[in-house]
Amino acid sequence: MAANFWTSTHGTNWLLSRQALADCRKIDRQYVNEQDLIKVNIWFAQIITDLGRRLQVRQVIIATAITYFKRFYTKNSFRNTEPNLVAATCMYLACKIEESPQHIKAIITDMKTIMQERGENFTYENQKVAEMEFYLLEELDFNMIMYNGLALRGGAQYGDYSLTSTTSTANDNSVAGVTTRVKDIRLWFAQLNVDLEHISDIVQEIISLYKLWGEEDKQNEKIREILTRLLK
């Protein structure tokens, strides 16, 4: 991993403006609105999280897999891909990159169980996931290493944090690639060279996501209707 976040591929290639993120969704917005797309992203982030928990992998692997998923969909539409296959492949690849490889059969078996619990079928086998891995690597420009957590600097755009805002984190807080346990949050913020307005905007965005998602049981029915319109 690069010693400096801002010179890493994460810092140089994957800090995307809000406008750039909006442009990525043009095809999908022909079928659903922006709020529906946010719900779709939360839905698949939860699928990846559940898959990671069944596999009993570390939280950082789940965060990496979700970020791979989000990055993939800055270059592709949900409409023209199979997000369940992408989600499983992101977990498979993240386990390798974070040095906790899982057998492809274990990924597929647990993914099938998770989708069955949601009333869906995961019909892909080993070969499809293996093929998808190569396509995923290409779409990610082979930028595999990342800094999971909040990374901002004065004037920086929201970037990958906007792409991973639904990712749950552990007790560690990562800022600009340096992981530290925070004892005094006021002192921690005072030492950051960041625009606090950006921090406030991100906090409000996270709160709005919780409000948007609402009660999970009600959302499960809504998301199926959204996916029916969105996916072929």
C-alpha positions as CSV (number, residue, x, y, z in Angstrom):
1,M,0.0,0.0,0.0
2,A,1.3,3.5,-0.8
3,A,2.5,5.4,2.2
4,N,0.5,8.5,1.2
5,F,-3.2,8.3,0.4
6,W,-3.0,11.3,-2.0
7,T,-0.4,9.7,-4.2
8,S,-2.1,6.2,-4.2
9,T,-4.3,5.1,-7.0
10,H,-7.2,5.5,-4.6
11,G,-6.4,9.1,-4.2
12,T,-5.5,9.9,-7.8
13,N,-8.0,7.9,-9.7
14,W,-11.1,7.4,-7.6
15,L,-12.1,10.7,-6.1
16,L,-15.1,11.5,-8.3
17,S,-17.2,14.6,-8.2
18,R,-20.9,14.5,-7.6
19,Q,-21.4,15.4,-11.3
20,A,-19.2,12.5,-12.4
21,L,-21.2,10.1,-10.2
22,A,-24.5,11.5,-11.7
23,D,-23.2,11.0,-15.2
24,C,-22.5,7.3,-14.5
25,R,-26.2,6.8,-13.8
26,K,-27.7,8.2,-17.0
27,I,-28.7,4.8,-18.4
28,D,-30.2,3.5,-15.2
29,R,-32.1,6.8,-14.6
30,Q,-34.1,6.1,-17.7
31,Y,-35.9,3.3,-15.7
32,V,-35.8,4.5,-12.0
33,N,-35.2,7.8,-10.2
34,E,-32.2,8.8,-8.2
35,Q,-33.6,7.8,-4.8
36,D,-34.5,4.4,-6.2
37,L,-30.8,4.0,-7.3
38,I,-29.6,4.9,-3.9
39,K,-31.9,2.1,-2.5
40,V,-30.5,-0.3,-5.0
41,N,-26.9,0.5,-3.9
42,I,-27.9,0.0,-0.2
43,W,-29.6,-3.3,-1.1
44,F,-26.5,-4.7,-2.8
45,A,-24.2,-3.4,-0.1
46,Q,-26.3,-5.3,2.4
47,I,-26.1,-8.5,0.2
48,I,-22.3,-8.2,0.2
49,T,-22.3,-7.6,3.9
50,D,-24.4,-10.6,4.6
51,L,-22.2,-12.7,2.3
52,G,-19.1,-11.6,4.2
53,R,-20.7,-12.4,7.5
54,R,-21.6,-15.9,6.3
55,L,-18.0,-16.4,5.1
56,Q,-16.8,-15.0,8.5
57,V,-14.4,-12.6,6.9
58,R,-13.0,-9.4,8.4
59,Q,-14.9,-6.1,8.2
60,V,-12.2,-4.6,6.0
61,I,-12.8,-7.3,3.4
62,I,-16.5,-6.5,3.3
63,A,-15.7,-2.8,2.9
64,T,-13.3,-3.5,0.1
65,A,-15.8,-5.7,-1.7
66,I,-18.5,-3.0,-1.5
67,T,-16.1,-0.4,-2.8
68,Y,-15.2,-2.6,-5.8
69,F,-18.9,-3.0,-6.4
70,K,-19.4,0.8,-6.3
71,R,-16.5,1.5,-8.5
72,F,-17.6,-1.1,-11.1
73,Y,-20.9,0.8,-11.4
74,T,-19.2,4.1,-12.1
75,K,-18.4,2.5,-15.5
76,N,-21.4,0.2,-16.0
77,S,-25.1,0.3,-15.6
78,F,-27.3,-2.0,-13.5
79,R,-29.5,-2.3,-16.6
80,N,-26.9,-3.9,-18.7
81,T,-25.2,-6.1,-16.1
82,E,-26.0,-8.8,-13.5
83,P,-25.4,-7.2,-10.1
84,N,-25.8,-10.4,-8.1
85,L,-22.9,-11.9,-10.1
86,V,-20.9,-8.7,-9.7
87,A,-21.5,-8.7,-6.0
88,A,-20.3,-12.3,-5.5
89,T,-17.3,-11.6,-7.7
90,C,-16.4,-8.5,-5.7
91,M,-16.3,-10.5,-2.5
92,Y,-14.3,-13.3,-4.2
93,L,-11.7,-10.7,-5.4
94,A,-11.7,-8.7,-2.1
95,C,-10.8,-11.9,-0.1
96,K,-7.8,-12.5,-2.4
97,I,-6.6,-8.9,-2.3
98,E,-6.9,-8.7,1.5
99,E,-5.0,-11.9,1.8
100,S,-7.9,-14.0,3.1
101,P,-8.8,-16.1,0.0
102,Q,-12.0,-18.1,0.0
103,H,-12.7,-21.0,-2.3
104,I,-14.9,-20.0,-5.2
105,K,-17.4,-22.8,-4.2
106,A,-17.8,-21.3,-0.8
107,I,-18.6,-17.9,-2.3
108,I,-21.2,-19.5,-4.6
109,T,-22.8,-21.7,-1.9
110,D,-23.2,-18.9,0.5
111,M,-24.4,-16.5,-2.2
112,K,-27.1,-19.0,-3.2
113,T,-28.3,-19.2,0.4
114,I,-28.4,-15.5,0.8
115,M,-30.4,-15.0,-2.3
116,Q,-32.8,-17.8,-1.4
117,E,-33.5,-16.0,1.9
118,R,-34.5,-13.0,-0.2
119,G,-36.8,-15.1,-2.4
120,E,-34.4,-15.1,-5.4
121,N,-32.1,-17.5,-7.1
122,F,-28.4,-17.3,-7.8
123,T,-27.9,-19.4,-10.8
124,Y,-24.2,-18.8,-11.5
125,E,-21.5,-21.5,-11.0
126,N,-17.7,-21.4,-10.8
127,Q,-16.9,-20.6,-14.4
128,K,-19.1,-17.5,-14.5
129,V,-17.6,-16.0,-11.4
130,A,-14.1,-16.8,-12.6
131,E,-14.8,-15.1,-15.9
132,M,-16.4,-12.1,-14.2
133,E,-13.3,-11.7,-12.1
134,F,-11.2,-10.8,-15.1
135,Y,-13.8,-8.3,-16.4
136,L,-14.0,-6.8,-12.9
137,L,-10.3,-6.4,-12.7
138,E,-10.3,-4.6,-16.1
139,E,-13.1,-2.3,-15.1
140,L,-11.3,-1.4,-11.9
141,D,-8.1,-0.5,-13.9
142,F,-6.4,-3.1,-11.7
143,N,-6.4,-0.5,-8.9
144,M,-6.9,-3.0,-6.1
145,I,-5.4,-1.4,-3.0
146,M,-7.5,1.1,-1.1
147,Y,-7.8,3.0,2.1
148,N,-11.1,2.1,3.7
149,G,-12.6,5.0,5.6
150,L,-13.0,8.7,5.5
151,A,-10.4,10.6,3.4
152,L,-10.8,14.3,2.8
153,R,-8.5,17.3,2.3
154,G,-9.2,21.0,2.0
155,G,-11.1,21.5,-1.3
156,A,-11.3,17.8,-2.0
157,Q,-14.4,16.3,-3.6
158,Y,-16.4,13.6,-1.9
159,G,-15.1,10.8,-4.1
160,D,-14.9,7.3,-2.9
161,Y,-16.5,8.1,0.4
162,S,-19.7,8.9,-1.5
163,L,-19.3,5.5,-3.1
164,T,-19.0,3.7,0.2
165,S,-21.3,5.7,2.5
166,T,-23.4,2.6,3.2
167,T,-20.4,0.6,4.4
168,S,-20.3,-0.1,8.1
169,T,-16.9,0.4,9.7
170,A,-15.1,-1.0,12.7
171,N,-13.9,1.0,15.7
172,D,-10.9,2.3,13.8
173,N,-11.1,5.6,11.9
174,S,-9.0,6.0,8.8
175,V,-8.2,9.4,7.5
176,A,-5.8,10.0,4.5
177,G,-4.5,6.5,4.9
178,V,-3.5,6.7,8.5
179,T,-5.5,4.5,10.9
180,T,-5.8,5.7,14.5
181,R,-8.0,5.0,17.5
182,V,-9.7,8.2,18.4
183,K,-9.7,9.0,22.1
184,D,-10.8,12.7,21.9
185,I,-13.0,13.3,18.8
186,R,-12.7,17.1,19.2
187,L,-8.9,17.0,19.2
188,W,-9.0,14.6,16.3
189,F,-11.1,17.0,14.2
190,A,-8.9,20.0,15.2
191,Q,-5.8,18.3,13.9
192,L,-7.4,17.5,10.5
193,N,-6.5,19.7,7.6
194,V,-10.0,19.5,6.1
195,D,-13.0,21.7,5.4
196,L,-15.5,20.9,8.2
197,E,-18.3,21.9,5.8
198,H,-17.5,18.7,3.9
199,I,-17.6,16.7,7.1
200,S,-21.0,18.2,7.8
201,D,-22.3,17.5,4.3
202,I,-21.2,13.8,4.6
203,V,-22.8,13.4,8.0
204,Q,-26.1,14.8,6.6
205,E,-25.9,12.5,3.6
206,I,-25.4,9.5,5.9
207,I,-28.4,10.5,8.0
208,S,-30.5,11.0,4.9
209,L,-29.6,7.5,3.7
210,Y,-30.9,6.0,7.0
211,K,-34.1,8.0,6.6
212,L,-34.5,7.0,2.9
213,W,-34.1,3.3,3.7
214,G,-36.5,3.4,6.6
215,E,-37.9,0.1,7.8
216,E,-36.2,-2.9,6.2
217,D,-39.3,-5.1,6.0
218,K,-41.1,-2.4,4.0
219,Q,-38.1,-1.8,1.8
220,N,-37.7,-5.4,0.8
221,E,-41.0,-5.3,-1.1
222,K,-40.2,-1.9,-2.6
223,I,-36.8,-2.9,-3.8
224,R,-38.1,-5.9,-5.7
225,E,-40.4,-3.6,-7.6
226,I,-37.5,-1.3,-8.3
227,L,-35.3,-4.1,-9.5
228,T,-38.1,-5.4,-11.8
229,R,-38.1,-2.0,-13.5
230,L,-34.4,-1.6,-13.5
231,L,-33.0,-5.0,-14.6
232,K,-33.7,-6.8,-17.8
